[in-house]
């Protein structure tokens, strides 16, 4: 009975106790932010108002390398995975840098911070230190930001899992952080072990700005999409399943359309074989639906370049290394 009570109490723990505000409401305070202009629904850039499509620039960066069990990133109950070795999969922690001509630099996810790159624990606390000890830093977020020609305007989290927020320690205080609804308040017994790390990652930052997907229109097969800057250059797409607020981003760039799936699909192999993530996902049916909508989006516009959650191409990462 005591064990059951302990587990019941642990289940009541939210991911992190950090304030949230709706992103649409936060955008009204853009002019007061110290880090430059912020995205606001309904706004139009100077470029767009002249009838010229706004194009972002995109840089994909490997911030760190890691290895995780294949059962976490692929659903091993799917018959397509029957012949896959049950081993660790080498992955990367990417940072996608998007630069808007008027609004500055926005990063999709955060990689790792300088403390981890220097051999420190970063925001990791307690048992999480051991869990993250074998992450190999490649380029911390602070270094990535220092070589950009525009200031950081905001952080776009695909979801609130540890491997996506470790670089928040390098994000200047006052920088807007955006995430999907429900991720910060998601309750799980494992949160009792990780909430100290999440608290340290978000410490000193303003309230997280959550996308108001419930009121957002559809974009093709995707049920809810938000025009981040109001000029069509970047869409936030609600793809729940991996987490309640999982968000993919579709960018219009000078090099064509780019889709960042987040962990709706961890691996290129999973994307190509229509296999959802495994034990790291909380709702497999919802994840499968979200993955199908993203695949349908790309089928309708095959020139979209797809970036999955934890690969950036090459032969040294992903499921292909196990085959």
C-alpha positions in Angstrom: 0.0 0.0 0.0 2.8 2.4 0.9 4.4 1.8 -2.5 1.1 2.5 -4.3 0.7 5.7 -2.4 4.2 6.8 -3.3 3.6 6.0 -6.9 0.3 7.9 -6.8 1.9 10.9 -5.4 4.7 10.8 -7.9 2.2 10.7 -10.8 0.8 14.0 -9.6 4.1 15.8 -10.5 4.0 18.2 -13.4 7.0 18.5 -15.8 8.1 21.8 -14.3 6.6 24.5 -12.2 7.2 27.4 -14.5 4.7 30.1 -15.5 3.0 30.1 -18.9 1.1 32.7 -20.9 -0.7 32.4 -24.2 1.6 33.3 -27.1 -1.0 35.6 -28.7 -1.3 37.7 -25.5 2.5 37.8 -25.0 3.0 39.2 -28.5 1.3 42.4 -27.6 4.2 43.3 -25.4 6.7 42.9 -28.2 7.9 46.5 -28.1 9.0 46.1 -24.5 11.2 43.1 -25.0 14.9 43.6 -24.6 15.9 41.2 -27.3 14.2 42.8 -30.3 10.8 42.2 -32.1 8.8 39.1 -31.3 6.4 37.0 -33.5 2.9 38.2 -33.5 -0.1 36.7 -35.3 -1.6 39.0 -37.8 1.5 41.2 -38.2 3.0 41.9 -41.6 6.7 42.5 -42.3 7.8 45.4 -44.4 8.9 42.9 -47.1 5.6 41.2 -47.2 3.7 44.5 -47.4 5.6 45.3 -50.6 4.2 42.1 -52.1 7.6 40.2 -51.8 7.4 36.8 -50.1 9.4 36.7 -46.9 12.1 34.1 -47.0 14.0 32.9 -43.9 17.6 31.7 -43.9 18.2 28.3 -42.3 21.2 26.7 -40.7 21.2 23.2 -39.3 23.7 22.6 -36.6 24.7 19.5 -34.6 25.0 20.7 -31.0 25.6 17.3 -29.5 25.7 13.6 -30.1 24.2 10.9 -28.0 23.0 7.2 -28.2 19.6 6.0 -27.0 17.8 2.6 -27.0 16.1 1.8 -30.3 12.9 1.0 -28.3 12.7 4.6 -27.3 12.8 6.1 -30.8 10.8 3.4 -32.7 7.7 1.4 -31.8 9.0 -2.2 -31.6 5.5 -3.5 -31.7 5.2 -2.3 -35.3 5.9 -5.3 -37.6 8.2 -3.2 -39.8 10.7 -3.2 -37.0 10.9 -7.0 -36.6 14.4 -7.3 -38.1 15.9 -4.3 -36.3 18.7 -5.0 -33.8 17.7 -4.2 -30.3 20.6 -1.9 -29.7 21.4 1.8 -28.9 20.9 4.2 -31.8 23.4 7.0 -32.3 21.5 10.3 -32.6 22.2 14.1 -32.6 20.8 17.0 -30.7 20.2 19.5 -33.5 19.6 23.2 -33.4 17.9 24.8 -36.4 18.7 28.5 -36.8 16.0 30.5 -38.6 16.7 34.1 -39.4 13.9 36.5 -40.3 14.8 39.7 -42.2 12.8 41.8 -39.7 12.5 39.7 -36.5 16.0 38.3 -36.2 17.2 34.9 -35.1 14.9 32.1 -33.8 16.2 28.7 -32.9 14.2 25.5 -33.1 15.2 23.6 -29.9 18.4 24.3 -27.9 21.0 21.5 -28.2 23.3 21.8 -25.2 24.8 24.7 -23.3 28.4 25.7 -22.7 28.6 24.1 -19.2 27.9 20.7 -20.7 30.4 21.4 -23.5 33.0 22.2 -20.8 32.3 18.9 -19.0 29.9 20.2 -16.4 26.4 18.9 -15.7 24.6 21.9 -17.2 21.1 22.0 -15.7 21.2 18.3 -14.8 20.4 17.6 -11.2 20.4 14.3 -9.1 20.2 11.1 -11.0 19.7 12.9 -14.3 23.4 13.7 -14.2 24.3 10.1 -14.8 21.6 9.6 -17.4 23.1 12.5 -19.4 26.7 11.9 -18.7 27.5 10.3 -22.1 26.2 13.2 -24.2 29.1 14.4 -26.4 28.9 18.1 -27.0 29.8 19.4 -30.4 28.8 23.0 -30.5 27.0 24.6 -27.5 24.1 27.0 -28.2 26.1 30.0 -27.0 28.7 29.5 -29.7 26.0 29.0 -32.3 24.3 32.3 -31.3 27.6 34.3 -31.2 28.3 33.8 -34.9 24.8 34.9 -36.0 24.5 38.3 -37.6 21.2 39.2 -35.9 20.1 39.0 -32.3 18.2 36.1 -30.8 14.5 36.9 -31.0 13.1 33.7 -29.5 13.3 30.0 -28.8 10.9 27.6 -30.5 10.7 24.3 -28.6 9.3 21.4 -30.5 8.4 19.9 -27.1 9.5 20.0 -23.5 11.7 16.9 -23.1 15.1 17.1 -21.4 17.2 16.6 -24.6 15.5 19.7 -26.1 15.9 22.2 -23.3 19.5 21.5 -22.2 20.7 24.6 -24.0 18.3 27.0 -22.3 21.1 27.8 -19.9 22.8 29.7 -22.8 19.6 31.7 -23.7 19.7 35.3 -22.4 17.2 36.2 -19.8 14.2 37.9 -21.3 14.3 35.9 -24.5 10.8 34.6 -25.3 10.4 30.8 -25.2 7.6 29.2 -27.1 6.1 25.7 -26.6 2.9 23.8 -27.3 0.1 23.6 -24.7 0.2 21.0 -22.0 3.9 20.1 -22.0 4.9 22.0 -18.9 1.9 20.6 -16.9 2.1 17.0 -18.2 2.0 14.7 -15.1 4.2 11.6 -14.8 5.9 9.7 -12.0 9.2 10.2 -13.8 8.8 14.0 -13.3 9.8 13.5 -9.6 13.3 12.6 -10.9 13.6 15.2 -13.6 11.7 18.3 -12.3 14.9 19.7 -10.6 16.7 19.6 -14.0 13.8 21.2 -15.8 13.6 23.9 -13.1 17.3 24.6 -13.5 16.9 24.8 -17.3 14.0 27.3 -17.1 15.4 29.2 -14.1 15.6 33.0 -14.8 13.5 32.9 -17.9 10.1 34.6 -18.4 6.9 32.7 -18.6 6.8 30.2 -21.4 4.5 31.4 -24.3 2.2 28.6 -25.3 0.8 28.3 -28.8 -3.0 28.7 -28.8 -3.6 25.8 -31.2 -7.2 25.2 -30.2 -8.3 28.4 -32.0 -5.9 28.0 -34.9 -7.0 27.1 -38.5 -5.9 24.1 -40.4 -3.0 24.0 -42.9 -3.8 21.3 -45.4 -4.0 18.0 -43.5 -2.7 19.5 -40.3 -5.6 20.4 -38.1 -4.1 23.4 -36.3 -1.4 25.8 -37.6 -0.3 29.2 -36.4 1.3 31.8 -38.7 4.2 32.7 -36.4 5.2 36.1 -37.9 1.9 36.8 -39.7 3.7 36.7 -43.1 3.6 33.0 -44.0 7.3 32.5 -43.6 7.0 30.2 -40.6 4.1 28.0 -39.4 3.8 26.3 -36.0 2.0 23.0 -36.6 0.3 21.1 -33.7 1.4 17.4 -33.9 0.3 16.0 -30.5 1.1 12.4 -29.4 4.8 12.3 -28.5 3.8 15.0 -25.9 0.5 16.9 -25.7 2.0 20.1 -27.1 4.4 18.6 -29.6 5.0 21.2 -32.4 6.5 20.9 -35.8 7.6 23.9 -37.8 7.3 24.6 -41.5 9.6 27.3 -42.8 9.7 29.1 -46.1 13.4 29.7 -46.8 15.6 30.9 -49.5 16.5 27.3 -50.1 12.9 26.0 -50.3 10.4 24.8 -47.8 11.8 23.1 -44.6 9.8 20.9 -42.2 11.1 20.3 -38.7 9.1 17.3 -37.3 10.5 17.4 -33.8 10.1 14.0 -32.2 6.9 13.3 -34.0 9.5 11.2 -35.9 12.9 10.8 -34.2 14.6 9.1 -37.1 14.7 9.2 -40.9 14.0 5.4 -41.0 10.9 5.9 -38.9 9.7 8.7 -41.2 10.3 6.6 -44.4 8.7 3.4 -42.9 5.7 5.2 -41.2 6.8 3.9 -37.8 6.1 6.1 -34.8 8.5 6.6 -31.9 8.5 4.0 -29.1 8.6 4.2 -25.3 9.4 7.9 -25.2 5.9 8.7 -26.6 2.9 9.1 -24.3 0.1 8.6 -26.8 1.0 6.3 -29.7 -2.4 6.6 -31.5 -2.2 10.4 -31.5 1.5 10.3 -32.6 0.5 8.0 -35.5 -2.2 10.4 -36.5 0.2 13.4 -36.3 2.9 11.6 -38.3 0.3 10.7 -41.0 -0.7 14.3 -41.3 2.9 15.5 -41.7 3.5 12.7 -44.3 0.3 13.9 -46.2 1.6 17.5 -46.1 4.8 16.4 -47.7 3.1 14.2 -50.2 1.1 17.2 -51.3 4.2 19.3 -51.5 7.1 16.9 -52.3 9.7 19.7 -52.6 9.6 20.2 -48.7 12.9 19.1 -47.2 12.2 17.1 -44.0 14.3 17.3 -40.9 13.4 14.6 -38.3 14.0 15.1 -34.6 17.4 13.5 -34.1 19.2 13.1 -37.4 20.8 15.5 -39.8 21.9 13.1 -42.5 25.1 11.2 -42.8 26.0 7.6 -42.2 27.0 8.0 -38.5 23.6 8.4 -37.0 20.2 6.8 -37.0 18.8 3.4 -37.5 20.9 2.9 -40.7 24.0 2.4 -38.5 22.3 -0.8 -37.0 21.5 -2.4 -40.4 
